[in-house]
Amino acid sequence: MTGNAFDALLAGVKTFLAGYGGEPARGFIEGIGWSMPPRLLAPRGLPCLAHLGRAAEIAGDDARPLVRLLRDRGHEFHWGQTYTAADFGHNFMDNYGWLEVFGTRGHFANEAMAGGFLILGPHIEYPDHHHVAEELYIPLTGGTAWRMGDGAFQPRAAGEVIHHASSVSHAMRTGSEPLLAFYLWRGGPLAARSTIGSQRA
């Protein structure tokens, strides 16, 4: 990975998040602390990167420059997967992945906050799961239905802020378009594997 791609990614994230001034987003963003030492990670691609081209076409206006950077230089970053085919099957794994920009395992070291991107391909359900860390999601693409707790799946628009309190279960279901979303985690183990299944706070 080149330094320019690395720095441009963090700068793009910072610029994008600057557009969110209301709560609860503001509390998360103000706690990031942008002076983070870089961490050398080897590039790692995944099959889900094939969806970045379409994501760049359908991303909201504010997110489009950032999504185009991922489309054009995504292969230079270290993408990960928490689960295996034994958990959700091969089709899910071929259409799922995340990129941690900063955090305890990201391209920038941060012990207090993790932030990065999630990709889900079309017609994929990420089933109910929960974790100790409090979470904020901002979808960069629309067309995905989200569920929290005992509620029903509800469509969420690109740019909408979705907040998951600690240990509250949530799920996502894509339709005919892929999902690219930005996430922030705080207040819990930042590299913990989510627990599958529903749980109330």
Backbone as numpy.savetxt, mean C-alpha at the origin, in Angstrom:
# Nx Ny Nz CAx CAy CAz Cx Cy Cz
19.38 -0.64 -8.02 18.54 0.56 -8.02 19.41 1.80 -8.02
19.08 2.75 -8.82 19.83 4.01 -8.84 19.34 4.93 -7.75
20.26 5.79 -7.27 19.88 6.75 -6.25 18.78 7.67 -6.71
18.79 8.04 -7.98 17.78 8.96 -8.49 16.37 8.37 -8.37
16.22 7.11 -8.70 14.91 6.47 -8.59 14.47 6.41 -7.14
15.38 6.09 -6.27 15.10 5.98 -4.84 14.63 7.32 -4.29
15.41 8.38 -4.55 15.07 9.71 -4.05 13.78 10.23 -4.66
13.59 9.95 -5.96 12.39 10.42 -6.63 11.14 9.76 -6.05
11.26 8.50 -5.66 10.11 7.80 -5.07 9.72 8.45 -3.75
10.68 8.68 -2.88 10.36 9.29 -1.59 9.83 10.71 -1.77
10.44 11.46 -2.69 9.95 12.82 -2.94 8.54 12.80 -3.49
8.24 11.84 -4.36 6.90 11.73 -4.91 5.87 11.39 -3.85
6.23 10.52 -2.93 5.33 10.18 -1.82 5.07 11.40 -0.96
6.14 12.13 -0.64 5.98 13.32 0.21 5.09 14.36 -0.45
5.27 14.59 -1.74 4.44 15.55 -2.46 2.99 15.11 -2.49
2.76 13.83 -2.75 1.39 13.32 -2.79 0.70 13.47 -1.44
1.37 13.10 -0.37 0.75 13.14 0.95 0.52 14.56 1.43
1.26 15.52 0.90 1.08 16.91 1.32 -0.31 17.43 0.99
-1.02 16.76 0.11 -2.37 17.18 -0.26 -3.44 16.75 0.74
-3.04 16.05 1.79 -4.02 15.52 2.76 -3.83 16.24 4.09
-4.73 17.19 4.39 -4.60 17.98 5.58 -5.59 17.67 6.68
-6.61 16.85 6.37 -7.62 16.54 7.38 -7.26 15.32 8.20
-7.95 15.17 9.32 -7.75 13.98 10.16 -8.56 12.81 9.60
-8.09 11.56 9.76 -6.90 11.17 10.51 -5.60 11.23 9.72
-5.66 11.59 8.44 -4.46 11.57 7.61 -3.38 12.50 8.17
-3.78 13.68 8.61 -2.79 14.66 9.06 -1.96 14.12 10.22
-2.60 13.43 11.15 -1.86 12.89 12.29 -0.82 11.87 11.87
-1.17 11.04 10.90 -0.20 10.08 10.37 0.95 10.82 9.69
0.61 11.71 8.78 1.63 12.35 7.94 2.58 13.20 8.77
2.05 13.92 9.76 2.91 14.74 10.60 3.87 13.91 11.43
3.56 12.65 11.62 4.43 11.79 12.42 5.46 11.02 11.62
5.54 11.26 10.32 6.46 10.46 9.51 7.92 10.77 9.82
8.32 12.04 9.82 9.73 12.36 10.00 10.52 12.00 8.76
10.69 12.94 7.86 11.19 12.63 6.52 12.71 12.46 6.44
13.44 12.73 7.52 14.89 12.52 7.52 15.17 11.08 7.90
15.17 10.21 6.90 15.33 8.77 7.11 16.56 8.27 6.37
17.41 7.50 7.04 18.58 6.96 6.34 18.18 5.92 5.30
18.83 5.91 4.15 18.52 4.90 3.13 19.00 3.53 3.56
18.31 2.53 3.05 18.68 1.13 3.28 18.89 0.48 1.93
20.01 -0.18 1.75 20.32 -0.82 0.48 19.55 -2.14 0.36
18.65 -2.20 -0.61 17.88 -3.40 -0.88 18.03 -3.77 -2.35
18.19 -5.04 -2.61 18.32 -5.51 -3.99 16.98 -5.40 -4.71
16.99 -5.04 -5.99 15.73 -5.01 -6.74 15.07 -6.39 -6.74
13.75 -6.39 -6.62 12.99 -7.63 -6.68 11.65 -7.34 -7.33
11.40 -7.95 -8.47 10.15 -7.78 -9.17 9.17 -8.90 -8.84
7.91 -8.66 -9.18 6.85 -9.64 -8.97 5.90 -9.60 -10.17
5.14 -10.67 -10.41 4.20 -10.67 -11.53 3.17 -9.54 -11.46
2.80 -9.10 -10.26 1.78 -8.06 -10.13 2.21 -6.73 -10.72
3.50 -6.53 -10.97 3.94 -5.27 -11.56 3.37 -5.06 -12.96
2.90 -6.12 -13.58 2.26 -6.00 -14.89 1.03 -5.12 -14.84
0.45 -4.91 -13.67 -0.76 -4.09 -13.53 -0.45 -2.60 -13.40
0.81 -2.23 -13.27 1.14 -0.82 -13.08 0.82 0.03 -14.30
0.92 -0.55 -15.48 0.57 0.21 -16.69 -0.87 0.66 -16.67
-1.77 -0.25 -16.37 -3.18 0.11 -16.30 -3.45 1.03 -15.12
-2.78 0.81 -14.00 -2.96 1.68 -12.84 -2.60 3.12 -13.18
-1.56 3.31 -13.96 -1.16 4.67 -14.36 -2.21 5.33 -15.24
-2.95 4.54 -16.01 -3.98 5.09 -16.88 -5.22 5.53 -16.10
-5.52 4.84 -15.01 -6.78 5.11 -14.29 -6.56 5.82 -12.96
-5.32 6.14 -12.60 -5.05 6.80 -11.33 -5.67 8.18 -11.29
-5.99 8.63 -10.09 -6.47 9.99 -9.91 -5.42 11.01 -10.31
-5.86 12.22 -10.63 -4.94 13.24 -11.13 -3.79 13.52 -10.18
-4.06 13.61 -8.88 -3.01 13.93 -7.91 -1.98 12.83 -7.79
-2.41 11.60 -8.01 -1.52 10.46 -7.85 -0.80 10.06 -9.12
-1.24 10.57 -10.27 -0.73 10.06 -11.54 0.80 10.18 -11.70
1.43 11.30 -11.31 2.90 11.34 -11.45 3.60 10.26 -10.64
3.11 9.99 -9.45 3.71 8.96 -8.60 3.49 7.58 -9.20
2.31 7.32 -9.72 2.03 6.01 -10.30 2.84 5.81 -11.58
3.03 6.85 -12.34 3.87 6.73 -13.54 5.32 6.42 -13.19
5.80 6.97 -12.09 7.15 6.63 -11.63 7.25 5.15 -11.30
6.25 4.62 -10.61 6.24 3.19 -10.30 6.16 2.36 -11.57
5.34 2.80 -12.52 5.22 2.07 -13.78 6.56 2.02 -14.51
7.24 3.15 -14.57 8.45 3.25 -15.37 9.68 2.66 -14.68
9.71 2.69 -13.35 10.93 2.30 -12.64 10.66 1.30 -11.52
9.46 0.72 -11.56 9.11 -0.21 -10.50 10.04 -1.39 -10.38
10.64 -1.82 -11.49 11.54 -2.98 -11.46 12.83 -2.69 -10.69
13.09 -1.43 -10.36 14.30 -1.07 -9.63 14.12 -1.16 -8.12
12.89 -1.40 -7.65 12.62 -1.42 -6.23 12.44 -2.85 -5.73
12.39 -2.99 -4.42 12.29 -4.30 -3.79 10.84 -4.55 -3.36
10.14 -5.35 -4.14 8.74 -5.68 -3.88 8.65 -6.95 -3.04
7.65 -7.03 -2.19 7.52 -8.17 -1.30 6.13 -8.76 -1.28
6.04 -9.92 -0.65 4.77 -10.60 -0.42 4.80 -11.20 0.98
3.73 -11.03 1.71 3.65 -11.54 3.06 3.18 -12.99 3.08
2.36 -13.35 2.11 1.72 -14.66 2.13 2.37 -15.59 1.10
1.87 -16.81 1.03 2.32 -17.79 0.06 1.10 -18.39 -0.64
1.35 -19.18 -1.67 0.26 -19.84 -2.38 -0.53 -20.77 -1.46
0.11 -21.26 -0.40 -0.60 -22.12 0.55 -1.69 -21.35 1.30
-1.53 -20.04 1.40 -2.53 -19.23 2.09 -3.74 -18.94 1.21
-3.50 -18.43 0.00 -4.60 -17.93 -0.83 -4.59 -18.47 -2.27
-3.63 -19.27 -2.64 -3.58 -19.83 -3.98 -2.64 -19.07 -4.91
-2.32 -19.71 -6.03 -1.36 -19.13 -6.98 -1.90 -17.90 -7.68
-3.19 -17.87 -7.98 -3.75 -16.72 -8.69 -3.63 -15.45 -7.84
-3.91 -15.58 -6.55 -3.76 -14.43 -5.66 -2.31 -13.96 -5.66
-1.38 -14.87 -5.53 0.03 -14.49 -5.44 0.54 -13.84 -6.71
0.01 -14.25 -7.86 0.42 -13.64 -9.12 -0.14 -12.23 -9.29
-1.09 -11.86 -8.45 -1.77 -10.56 -8.59 -1.66 -9.72 -7.32
-0.67 -9.99 -6.50 -0.54 -9.34 -5.20 0.92 -9.03 -4.91
1.15 -7.88 -4.31 2.49 -7.52 -3.85 2.49 -6.15 -3.21
3.55 -5.84 -2.50 3.68 -4.54 -1.86 5.11 -4.04 -1.96
5.23 -2.75 -1.87 6.53 -2.08 -1.87 6.59 -1.18 -0.65
7.47 -1.49 0.30 7.63 -0.64 1.47 8.66 0.43 1.15
8.21 1.67 1.06 9.11 2.79 0.78 9.94 3.10 2.02
9.27 3.18 3.18 10.00 3.40 4.43 9.36 2.57 5.53
10.17 2.22 6.51 9.72 1.37 7.61 10.87 0.53 8.12
10.55 -0.53 8.84 11.59 -1.37 9.40 12.23 -2.29 8.36
11.63 -2.40 7.18 12.20 -3.23 6.12 12.16 -2.53 4.76
11.91 -1.22 4.74 11.74 -0.48 3.50 13.04 0.11 2.97
12.94 0.83 1.88 14.09 1.45 1.26 14.66 2.59 2.10
13.84 3.15 2.98 14.32 4.11 3.98 13.98 3.54 5.36
14.91 3.66 6.30 14.73 3.10 7.64 13.88 4.03 8.50
12.83 3.49 9.07 11.96 4.24 9.97 11.38 3.24 10.97
11.63 3.45 12.24 11.17 2.53 13.27 9.78 2.86 13.80
9.26 4.05 13.47 7.99 4.50 14.03 6.83 4.44 13.05
7.11 4.42 11.75 6.06 4.48 10.74 6.51 3.68 9.52
5.57 2.97 8.93 5.83 2.28 7.66 4.89 2.84 6.61
5.39 3.02 5.41 4.57 3.52 4.31 4.98 2.88 3.01
4.01 2.56 2.19 4.33 1.93 0.92 3.09 1.72 0.06
3.22 0.83 -0.91 2.18 0.61 -1.91 1.72 -0.84 -1.89
0.44 -1.03 -2.13 -0.15 -2.35 -2.31 -0.71 -2.45 -3.71
-0.46 -3.57 -4.38 -1.06 -3.88 -5.68 -1.94 -5.12 -5.53
-3.15 -5.04 -6.07 -4.01 -6.20 -6.27 -4.50 -6.17 -7.71
-4.41 -7.27 -8.41 -4.90 -7.34 -9.77 -6.42 -7.40 -9.83
-6.99 -7.38 -11.03 -8.44 -7.46 -11.18 -9.01 -8.77 -10.65
-10.23 -8.69 -10.13 -10.99 -9.87 -9.69 -10.24 -10.66 -8.61
-9.71 -9.92 -7.65 -8.99 -10.52 -6.53 -9.65 -10.08 -5.23
-9.82 -10.99 -4.30 -10.30 -10.63 -2.97 -9.19 -10.87 -1.95
-8.84 -9.83 -1.23 -7.93 -9.92 -0.10 -8.84 -10.11 1.10
-8.89 -11.31 1.66 -9.93 -11.62 2.64 -9.72 -10.89 3.96
-10.71 -11.01 4.83 -10.66 -10.36 6.13 -9.34 -10.66 6.83
-8.72 -9.62 7.36 -7.48 -9.76 8.10 -7.37 -8.58 9.07
-6.51 -8.70 10.05 -6.33 -7.63 11.01 -4.91 -7.68 11.56
-4.51 -6.58 12.19 -3.16 -6.46 12.74 -3.18 -5.41 13.83
-2.18 -5.44 14.68 -2.12 -4.51 15.81 -1.91 -3.09 15.33
-1.09 -2.91 14.32 -0.79 -1.56 13.83 -2.05 -0.86 13.31
-2.16 0.42 13.63 -3.20 1.27 13.06 -2.81 1.57 11.61
-3.79 1.65 10.73 -3.49 1.72 9.30 -4.32 2.79 8.60
-3.67 3.44 7.67 -4.34 4.39 6.79 -4.09 3.95 5.35
-5.14 3.86 4.56 -5.03 3.56 3.14 -5.54 4.74 2.32
-4.86 5.02 1.22 -5.36 5.96 0.21 -5.32 5.23 -1.13
-6.47 4.79 -1.67 -6.44 4.17 -2.99 -6.01 5.19 -4.05
-5.13 4.78 -4.91 -4.70 5.63 -6.02 -5.50 5.34 -7.28
-6.23 4.25 -7.27 -7.13 3.87 -8.35 -8.50 3.58 -7.74
-9.55 3.73 -8.52 -10.90 3.45 -8.06 -11.35 2.07 -8.50
-12.62 1.78 -8.21 -13.21 0.53 -8.67 -13.05 -0.65 -7.74
-12.54 -0.42 -6.52 -12.36 -1.49 -5.55 -13.37 -1.32 -4.41
-13.90 -2.44 -3.92 -14.81 -2.42 -2.77 -14.02 -2.80 -1.52
-14.31 -2.10 -0.43 -13.61 -2.29 0.84 -14.62 -2.63 1.93
-14.22 -3.47 2.85 -15.06 -3.82 3.99 -14.27 -3.64 5.28
-14.96 -3.17 6.33 -14.32 -3.02 7.63 -15.24 -3.58 8.71
-14.68 -4.38 9.62 -15.48 -4.97 10.68 -16.59 -5.84 10.15
-17.80 -5.63 10.67 -18.96 -6.43 10.25 -19.72 -5.79 9.10
-19.21 -4.70 8.56 -19.91 -3.99 7.50 -19.86 -4.71 6.17
-20.65 -4.21 5.24 -20.67 -4.76 3.88 -19.57 -4.12 3.06
-19.24 -4.75 1.93 -18.29 -4.16 1.00 -18.89 -2.87 0.43
-18.08 -1.82 0.40 -18.50 -0.52 -0.12 -17.47 -0.01 -1.11
-17.91 0.55 -2.25 -16.95 1.10 -3.21 -16.23 2.31 -2.62
-14.95 2.41 -2.91 -14.15 3.55 -2.45 -13.47 4.19 -3.65
-13.48 5.51 -3.68 -12.94 6.25 -4.82 -11.44 6.47 -4.67
-10.78 6.71 -5.79 -9.38 7.09 -5.77 -9.22 8.38 -4.97
-8.25 8.40 -4.07 -7.99 9.57 -3.26 -8.72 9.60 -1.94
-9.65 8.67 -1.73 -10.40 8.63 -0.48 -9.52 8.06 0.64
-9.66 8.59 1.84 -8.90 8.12 3.00 -9.68 7.03 3.71
-9.03 5.89 3.94 -9.64 4.75 4.61 -8.82 4.45 5.86
-9.46 4.52 7.01 -8.75 4.35 8.28 -9.17 3.05 8.95
-8.18 2.24 9.34 -8.43 1.01 10.08 -7.78 1.14 11.46
-8.58 1.15 12.50 -8.04 1.19 13.86 -7.33 -0.13 14.17
-6.56 -0.13 15.23 -5.83 -1.32 15.65 -6.76 -2.51 15.82
-6.37 -3.63 15.21 -7.04 -4.94 15.36 -8.44 -4.99 14.79
-8.84 -4.02 13.98 -10.13 -4.08 13.30 -9.96 -4.80 11.97
-10.80 -5.80 11.70 -10.67 -6.57 10.47 -11.11 -5.74 9.27
-10.52 -6.04 8.12 -10.86 -5.35 6.88 -10.51 -6.26 5.71
-11.14 -5.97 4.57 -10.96 -6.77 3.37 -11.13 -5.88 2.16
-10.57 -6.31 1.03 -10.70 -5.58 -0.22 -11.07 -6.56 -1.34
-11.85 -6.06 -2.31 -12.27 -6.88 -3.44 -12.21 -6.03 -4.70
-11.36 -6.40 -5.64 -11.25 -5.65 -6.88 -12.28 -6.14 -7.89
-12.63 -5.26 -8.82 -13.51 -5.62 -9.92 -12.70 -5.82 -11.19
-13.08 -5.13 -12.25 -12.41 -5.32 -13.53 -11.10 -4.55 -13.64
-10.81 -3.69 -12.66 -9.58 -2.90 -12.68 -8.67 -3.27 -11.50
-7.37 -3.09 -11.66 -6.46 -3.36 -10.54 -6.55 -2.27 -9.48
-6.09 -2.60 -8.30 -5.96 -1.64 -7.21 -4.49 -1.32 -6.99
-4.19 -0.05 -6.92 -2.91 0.42 -6.39 -3.26 1.38 -5.27
-2.77 1.13 -4.09 -3.09 1.95 -2.92 -1.82 2.27 -2.15
-1.81 3.44 -1.50 -0.73 3.79 -0.59 -1.20 3.53 0.83
-0.30 2.99 1.66 -0.66 2.68 3.04 0.34 3.30 4.01
-0.13 3.55 5.23 0.71 3.95 6.35 0.34 3.09 7.55
1.36 2.60 8.26 1.17 1.82 9.48 1.88 2.52 10.63
1.25 2.50 11.83 1.90 3.03 13.02 1.32 2.34 14.26
2.06 2.41 15.37 1.53 1.96 16.64 1.48 0.46 16.84
2.29 -0.28 16.11 2.33 -1.73 16.28 3.55 -2.27 15.59
3.77 -3.58 15.64 4.90 -4.17 14.91 4.77 -3.89 13.42
5.74 -3.15 12.86 5.59 -2.65 11.50 5.86 -3.70 10.42
6.40 -4.84 10.82 6.65 -5.90 9.85 5.86 -7.16 10.17
4.84 -7.01 11.02 4.07 -8.19 11.45 3.19 -8.72 10.33
3.08 -10.01 10.25 2.15 -10.63 9.32 0.73 -10.46 9.85
-0.19 -10.07 8.98 -1.59 -9.92 9.38 -2.17 -11.26 9.79
-3.14 -11.21 10.70 -3.87 -12.41 11.08 -5.10 -12.51 10.21
-5.26 -13.65 9.54 -6.39 -13.83 8.63 -7.63 -14.17 9.43
-8.75 -13.58 9.02 -10.02 -13.79 9.71 -10.51 -12.50 10.32
-11.78 -12.47 10.68 -12.37 -11.26 11.21 -12.15 -11.16 12.71
-12.11 -9.93 13.18 -12.00 -9.66 14.62 -12.49 -8.26 14.88
-13.26 -8.09 15.91 -13.72 -6.75 16.29 -12.69 -6.09 17.20
-12.73 -4.76 17.23 -11.81 -4.04 18.10 -12.14 -4.32 19.56
